[in-house]
Amino acid sequence: MSEKKGILKAAGILGSATILSRVMGMVRDVVVARLFGAGMVTDAFFAAFQIPNMLRRFFAEGALTAAFVPTFSETLVQEGEERARELANLCFTLLTIVVSLITLLGILFSPLIIKLMFPGFMAVPGKFELTVLLNRVMFPYLFFISLVALCMGILNTVRHFFTPAISTVFLNIAMILAALLLRPFFQYPITALAVGVLLGGLIQLLLQLPVLWSKGFPIRPQFGLNDKKVRKIALLMLPATLGVGVYYLNITVGNILASLLPQGSVSYLYYAQRLFEFPQGVFTVSIAQAVLPAMSRQAAEGDLEAMKDSLNYGVRLTLFVTIPALVGLAVCAVPLMTMLFMGGQFDYSMAQQSARALVYYSAGLSCVALVRVLAPAFYALKDTKTPVITAFISFVLNLGFSLWLMGPLKHGGLALASSLSALGNMLLLFWLLRRKTGLLGGRRMLRTALSAVAASLPMGLVAWWMTGLLDWSLSGHKLLKAAGLSGVVLSALLTYGLFSRLFRSEEASEFLGLVKKKLRR
């Protein structure tokens, strides 16, 4: 199997598993919106969850994956499975110790962390105290999910993608069941949701371990801080923390500033982020996770041209799926918010405010997605400095744009600032990677982008016309809204597919070929 077919197949497996996970995530958010709305308690929960979640993305899914996967791949290719197994056990043991310490410190200093990150909460009676309580309950989630990220890195490297991708389904199930069943047992009912997060993290870890065993990598305690490979990973992780996690750092800055805006702003941004990250989780993360092991193997073998070819393919796939996704999210922002979340404690005005943030977030969808694909290319080449430089510039851009735009646009300005900083980060990564490796096949990428834009414009017009046929402000009529939005999505997909074929898109042909193979099976 060629690397391109391997990447497409892996992305398909990851995407299929992640679709189920994201659907369950949407169900979870619908439950949260209906039960708790958008106000003080949801602001407190989303803010408290933001902290361990941010650390997870920085250290676990971001820095750890970027540092561990290339080194583990290199070890597996050059030194064999026995040495790779030893490295996996060493890293698991060390990570357990380090993350345990971080978790304990996070619980202990939770009041100080909340005070620094969400200063606006101090002005609302009870809001600060509730946020501290929820943060302390959820902080151990960081421990479980960091170990899950390491297990995922091992499994993805040995080309097993399904279990890591599907494990988040159980986090969502745990949160849904906890919210529905445990609310009466707590003074603050939303505490049940925090307990669900903790249980979900534990279940995710327990799912990975038997699969690792079946793949020949049973996890056992093993100590060896002086191991050269462990030191190498640790050194790579330090700069990679900022390099890979800059997008989430920008989101965190947005939430800090949102705490200074009118109540509900943190919640509006959260609901918008959840819909914004749906195509990211289904497509972009799947492509990035499939491309990174391939690039790491090719870099370890010294085949730079093959690595650039894999990167080019990953970029083109990303453009093909994210450009229509951003158009669809922007056009359907209000219908999506009203159909999914409106009801119970979540009213139409809340849906409109959340939709406003989604429109601004969606403008940066392709940029955020490309950063996810481009940054790991530097780590595959053992370059950890360049992403740090671009990340710092992006962070400064985000802060500047946020302070400038939050006055006139409120929480919408914070979402737009995130998109603008992602654009800057993406352009810098492209330019610097081209300088480092030579030509990247930019003409093919540009052709894919132009084709996707041209096919997305009629798709957007069809979706805009169809969404105007229903009054989305009306409460109830859920079946009618669901049928209407389903019709919009189906028509938009068919329109995009038709025009992509008319423009002879390579990626459209490859996706169609993959679907045909699946149907034959």
C-alpha positions in Angstrom: 0.0 0.0 0.0 1.4 3.4 -1.0 1.8 6.1 1.7 -1.0 8.2 0.1 -3.4 5.3 0.2 -2.3 4.5 3.8 -2.9 8.1 4.8 -6.3 8.2 3.2 -7.3 4.9 4.7 -6.0 5.9 8.2 -7.8 9.2 7.9 -11.0 7.4 6.9 -10.8 5.1 9.9 -10.1 8.0 12.2 -12.8 10.1 10.6 -15.4 7.3 10.9 -14.7 6.7 14.6 -14.5 10.4 15.3 -17.8 11.1 13.6 -19.5 8.9 16.3 -17.5 10.6 19.0 -18.4 14.1 17.7 -22.1 13.2 17.4 -22.0 12.0 21.0 -20.2 15.3 21.9 -23.1 17.2 20.2 -25.6 15.2 22.2 -23.6 16.0 25.4 -23.7 19.7 24.6 -27.4 19.6 23.8 -28.0 18.0 27.2 -25.8 20.6 28.9 -27.5 23.5 27.1 -31.0 22.3 27.9 -30.3 21.5 31.6 -28.0 24.5 32.4 -28.5 27.1 29.6 -25.8 29.8 29.3 -25.1 31.8 32.4 -23.2 31.8 35.7 -23.0 28.0 36.3 -22.1 27.2 32.7 -19.5 29.9 32.6 -18.0 28.4 35.8 -18.0 24.9 34.4 -16.6 25.7 31.0 -13.9 27.9 32.6 -13.0 25.2 35.1 -12.9 22.5 32.4 -10.8 24.8 30.3 -7.8 24.5 32.6 -7.1 20.8 32.6 -8.3 20.6 29.0 -5.8 23.3 28.0 -3.0 21.5 29.8 -4.1 18.3 28.1 -3.8 19.9 24.7 -0.5 21.6 25.4 1.3 18.8 27.2 -0.4 15.6 26.2 -2.0 15.8 22.7 0.3 18.7 21.7 3.8 18.6 23.0 4.0 14.9 24.0 2.6 13.6 20.8 4.8 15.9 18.7 7.9 14.9 20.6 7.1 11.2 21.3 5.7 10.0 17.9 8.8 10.9 15.8 11.2 9.6 18.4 9.2 6.4 18.9 8.9 5.9 15.1 12.6 6.4 14.7 13.3 3.9 17.5 10.9 1.3 16.0 12.4 1.6 12.5 16.1 1.7 13.4 16.3 -0.2 16.7 13.5 -2.7 16.6 10.3 -3.5 18.6 12.1 -4.6 21.8 13.8 -1.2 22.2 10.6 0.6 21.2 8.7 -1.3 23.9 11.3 -0.3 26.5 11.0 3.3 25.4 7.2 3.2 25.7 7.4 1.8 29.3 10.0 4.4 30.3 7.9 7.3 29.0 4.7 5.9 30.6 6.4 5.6 34.0 8.0 9.1 33.8 4.8 10.7 32.6 2.8 9.1 35.4 5.1 10.7 38.0 5.2 14.1 36.4 1.5 14.4 35.7 0.6 13.2 39.2 2.7 16.1 40.6 1.1 18.6 38.2 -2.4 17.4 39.1 -1.7 17.7 42.9 -0.3 21.2 42.4 -3.3 22.2 40.2 -5.8 21.0 42.9 -3.9 22.8 45.7 -3.4 26.1 43.8 -6.8 26.1 42.1 -8.0 29.4 43.7 -4.9 31.2 42.5 -5.2 29.8 39.0 -8.8 30.8 38.7 -8.1 34.2 40.0 -5.4 34.8 37.4 -7.2 33.2 34.5 -10.7 34.5 35.0 -10.4 37.7 37.0 -13.9 38.9 36.0 -15.5 36.0 38.0 -14.6 37.7 41.3 -17.2 40.4 40.7 -20.1 37.9 40.6 -21.1 36.5 44.0 -20.5 32.7 44.2 -19.1 32.4 40.7 -15.5 32.3 41.7 -16.1 29.7 44.5 -18.1 27.5 42.2 -15.4 27.6 39.5 -12.7 26.6 42.0 -14.8 23.7 43.2 -15.4 22.4 39.7 -11.8 22.9 38.7 -10.6 20.8 41.7 -13.0 18.0 40.9 -11.9 17.9 37.2 -8.2 18.4 37.5 -7.4 14.7 37.8 -8.8 14.4 34.3 -5.4 15.7 33.2 -3.7 12.7 34.7 -5.8 10.1 32.9 -6.0 11.9 29.6 -2.2 12.5 29.4 -1.6 8.8 29.7 -4.3 8.2 27.1 -2.4 10.5 24.7 0.8 8.5 25.1 -1.1 5.3 24.5 -2.7 6.9 21.4 0.8 7.9 20.1 2.0 4.3 20.4 -1.1 2.8 18.7 -1.1 5.3 15.9 2.5 4.6 15.2 1.9 0.9 14.8 -1.1 1.9 12.6 -3.9 1.1 14.9 -6.2 4.2 14.8 -9.7 3.0 15.7 -9.5 2.6 19.5 -7.8 6.0 20.2 -10.4 7.7 18.0 -13.4 6.1 19.5 -12.4 6.3 23.1 -13.7 9.9 23.5 -17.2 8.5 22.9 -17.0 7.1 26.4 -16.1 10.5 27.8 -19.2 12.0 26.3 -21.4 9.1 27.5 -20.0 9.5 31.0 -20.8 13.2 31.1 -24.3 12.7 29.7 -25.2 10.0 32.2 -23.7 12.0 35.1 -25.6 15.1 34.1 -28.9 13.2 33.9 -28.6 10.9 36.9 -26.3 12.6 39.5 -27.6 16.2 39.6 -29.9 15.6 42.6 -26.9 14.5 44.8 -25.0 17.8 44.7 -25.6 21.3 46.1 -24.6 22.7 42.7 -26.2 20.3 40.2 -23.6 21.1 37.5 -21.0 19.4 39.8 -22.4 16.1 38.4 -21.0 17.1 35.0 -17.6 17.5 36.5 -17.8 14.0 38.0 -18.7 12.7 34.6 -15.5 14.3 33.1 -13.4 12.5 35.7 -15.1 9.1 35.1 -14.8 9.6 31.4 -11.0 10.1 31.6 -10.6 6.9 33.6 -12.6 4.9 31.2 -10.6 6.2 28.2 -7.4 5.1 29.8 -8.7 1.6 30.7 -9.8 1.2 27.0 -6.3 1.7 25.6 -4.3 -0.7 27.8 -5.7 -4.1 26.6 -5.3 -3.0 23.0 -1.6 -2.0 23.6 -1.1 -5.5 25.1 -2.6 -7.1 22.0 -0.3 -5.1 19.8 2.8 -6.3 21.7 3.3 -3.2 23.9 2.1 -4.2 27.4 2.6 -1.3 29.8 4.8 -2.0 32.8 6.6 0.3 35.3 10.2 0.9 34.2 12.6 3.6 35.5 15.5 5.1 33.5 15.7 8.9 33.6 19.1 8.8 32.0 17.9 7.0 28.9 19.0 9.1 25.9 15.7 8.7 24.1 13.7 9.8 27.1 16.0 12.9 27.4 15.5 13.6 23.7 11.7 13.5 24.1 11.8 15.7 27.1 14.0 18.3 25.3 11.7 18.2 22.3 8.6 18.6 24.5 9.7 21.9 26.1 9.4 24.1 22.9 6.7 21.9 21.4 4.4 22.8 24.3 3.9 26.3 22.8 4.4 25.3 19.2 1.6 22.8 18.9 -0.7 24.3 21.5 -0.8 27.9 20.4 -4.3 27.7 19.1 -5.6 26.5 22.4 -3.5 29.2 24.2 -5.3 31.8 22.1 -8.7 30.3 22.9 -7.7 30.5 26.6 -6.7 34.1 26.2 -10.1 34.7 24.7 -11.9 33.1 27.6 -9.8 35.2 30.1 -10.9 38.3 28.3 -14.5 37.0 28.0 -14.7 36.8 31.8 -14.5 40.6 31.7 -17.4 40.8 29.2 -21.2 40.5 30.0 -22.2 37.3 31.7 -22.7 34.4 29.4 -19.8 35.4 27.1 -17.7 32.4 28.1 -20.6 30.0 27.4 -21.3 31.6 24.0 -17.7 31.1 23.0 -17.8 27.5 24.3 -20.9 26.5 22.3 -19.4 28.1 19.2 -16.1 26.3 19.7 -17.9 23.0 20.0 -19.5 23.4 16.6 -16.4 24.9 15.1 -14.3 21.9 16.3 -16.7 19.3 14.8 -15.2 19.4 11.3 -11.8 19.7 12.9 -12.3 16.6 15.0 -13.8 14.6 12.2 -11.5 15.5 9.3 -8.5 17.7 10.3 -7.4 15.8 13.4 -7.9 12.5 11.5 -5.7 13.7 8.6 -3.0 15.2 10.9 -2.9 12.0 13.0 -2.6 9.9 9.9 0.1 12.1 8.3 2.4 12.5 11.3 3.4 8.8 11.6 4.0 8.6 7.9 6.1 11.7 7.9 8.0 10.5 11.0 8.8 7.2 9.3 10.0 8.9 6.1 12.1 11.4 8.0 13.6 8.5 10.0 14.5 6.8 6.8 16.0 10.0 5.3 13.5 10.2 2.5 12.8 13.9 2.5 11.0 13.9 -0.9 8.5 11.3 0.3 7.9 13.2 3.5 7.2 16.4 1.5 4.8 14.4 -0.8 2.9 13.1 2.3 2.7 16.6 3.7 1.5 18.0 0.3 -1.2 15.3 0.2 -2.3 16.1 3.8 -2.5 19.8 3.1 -4.6 19.2 -0.1 -7.0 16.9 1.8 -7.3 19.4 4.5 -8.2 22.3 2.1 -10.6 20.1 0.2 -12.7 19.4 3.4 -12.3 22.6 5.4 -13.1 25.2 2.8 -16.7 24.0 2.3 -17.0 23.3 6.0 -16.2 26.9 6.9 -18.7 28.2 4.3 -21.3 25.8 5.7 -20.7 26.8 9.3 -21.0 30.5 8.5 -24.2 30.2 6.5 -25.9 27.8 8.9 -24.7 29.3 12.2 -28.1 30.4 13.5 -30.0 27.3 12.3 -27.4 25.0 13.8 -27.5 26.8 17.2 -31.3 26.9 17.4 -31.8 23.3 16.3 -29.2 21.8 18.5 -29.3 23.9 21.7 -32.5 26.0 21.8 -34.9 24.8 24.4 -35.1 24.6 28.2 -32.7 27.1 29.7 -31.2 28.0 26.3 -33.3 30.7 24.5 -33.1 32.2 21.0 -31.1 35.2 22.1 -28.4 32.8 23.5 -28.5 30.9 20.2 -28.0 34.2 18.2 -25.0 35.2 20.4 -23.4 31.8 20.1 -24.0 31.8 16.3 -22.3 35.2 16.1 -19.1 33.8 17.6 -19.3 30.7 15.3 -19.3 32.9 12.2 -16.1 34.6 13.3 -14.5 31.3 14.3 -15.4 29.7 11.0 -13.5 32.3 9.1 -10.3 30.7 10.4 -11.2 27.0 10.0 -8.8 26.2 7.2 -6.0 28.2 8.8 -6.3 26.4 12.1 -6.5 23.0 10.3 -3.4 23.7 8.3 -1.4 24.7 11.4 -2.3 21.2 12.8 -0.8 19.6 9.7 2.2 21.9 9.2 3.5 22.1 12.7 4.1 18.3 13.1 6.2 18.4 9.9 8.8 20.4 11.8 8.8 18.0 14.6 9.2 15.1 12.2 12.4 16.9 11.0 13.5 17.3 14.7 13.0 21.1 14.4 11.3 22.4 17.6 12.5 26.0 17.3 10.6 27.2 14.3 7.1 26.4 15.5 7.9 28.2 18.8 8.8 31.4 16.9 5.6 31.3 14.8 3.6 30.4 17.9 4.9 33.4 19.8 4.1 35.7 16.9 0.7 34.2 16.6 0.1 34.6 20.4 1.0 38.3 20.2 -1.2 38.8 17.2 -4.1 37.2 19.0 -3.7 39.3 22.1 -3.4 42.5 20.1 -6.5 41.7 17.9 -8.5 40.6 21.0 -7.9 43.8 22.9 -8.7 45.8 19.7 -11.8 43.9 18.7 -13.4 43.0 22.0 -14.7 46.5 22.6 -16.8 46.9 19.4 -17.6 43.2 18.7 -17.6 41.8 22.3 -17.2 38.1 22.4 -17.4 38.0 18.6 -14.2 40.1 18.5 -12.4 37.5 20.5 -13.5 34.7 18.1 -12.4 36.8 15.1 -9.0 37.5 16.8 -8.4 33.8 17.1 -9.0 33.4 13.4 -6.7 36.2 12.4 -3.9 34.9 14.5 -4.3 31.4 13.0 -4.0 33.0 9.6 -0.7 34.6 10.6 0.6 31.4 12.1 -0.3 29.3 9.0 1.4 31.7 6.6 4.6 31.8 8.6 4.7 28.0 8.9 4.3 27.6 5.1 7.0 30.2 4.3 9.5 28.8 6.8 8.9 25.2 5.9 9.4 26.0 2.2 12.7 27.7 3.1 13.8 24.7 5.1 12.8 21.9 2.7 12.5 23.5 -0.7 9.4 23.3 -2.9 6.3 21.8 -1.3 4.1 21.5 -4.4 2.5 24.9 -3.9 0.8 25.0 -7.3 -1.1 21.8 -6.6 -2.1 23.1 -3.2 -3.3 26.4 -4.8 -5.2 24.5 -7.4 -6.9 22.5 -4.7 -7.8 25.6 -2.7 -9.2 27.5 -5.8 -11.2 24.5 -6.8 -12.6 24.1 -3.3 -13.5 27.8 -3.1 -15.2 27.7 -6.6 -17.2 24.7 -5.6 -18.1 26.1 -2.2 -19.6 29.3 -3.5 -22.7 27.7 -5.2 -22.9 25.3 -2.3 -23.1 28.3 0.1 -25.8 30.0 -2.1 -27.9 26.8 -2.0 -27.6 26.5 1.7 -28.4 30.2 2.3 -31.5 30.0 0.1 -32.7 26.9 1.8 -32.2 28.1 5.4 -34.2 31.2 4.6 -37.3 29.0 4.1 -37.8 28.3 7.8 -38.2 30.6 10.8 -35.5 29.4 13.2 -36.6 31.7 16.0 -39.7 29.6 16.7 -39.4 27.3 19.8 -40.4 23.7 19.2 -40.8 22.3 15.7 -37.7 20.2 16.3 -38.6 17.6 13.8 -39.3 20.2 11.1 -36.0 22.0 11.9 -34.1 18.8 11.9 -35.6 17.7 8.6 -35.0 21.2 7.1 -31.3 21.3 8.2 -30.7 17.7 7.1 -32.1 18.8 3.6 -29.8 21.8 3.6 -26.7 19.7 4.5 -27.5 17.0 2.0 -28.1 19.5 -0.8 -24.9 21.4 0.1 -22.9 18.2 0.0 -24.3 17.2 -3.4 -23.7 20.7 -4.8 -20.1 20.7 -3.6 -19.5 17.2 -4.9 -21.0 18.0 -8.3 -19.0 21.2 -8.8 -15.8 19.5 -7.5 -16.2 16.9 -10.1 -16.9 19.5 -12.8 -13.6 21.2 -11.8 -11.8 17.9 -11.9 -10.7 17.9 -8.3 -8.2 15.2 -7.6 -9.3 14.9 -4.0 -12.9 14.5 -5.0 -11.9 11.5 -7.2 -9.9 9.9 -4.4 -12.7 10.3 -1.9 -15.2 8.9 -4.4 -12.9 5.9 -5.0 -12.6 5.3 -1.2 -16.4 5.4 -0.8 -16.9 2.9 -3.7 -14.4 0.5 -2.1 -16.2 0.7 1.2 -19.6 0.1 -0.5 -18.2 -3.0 -2.3 -17.2 -4.5 1.0 
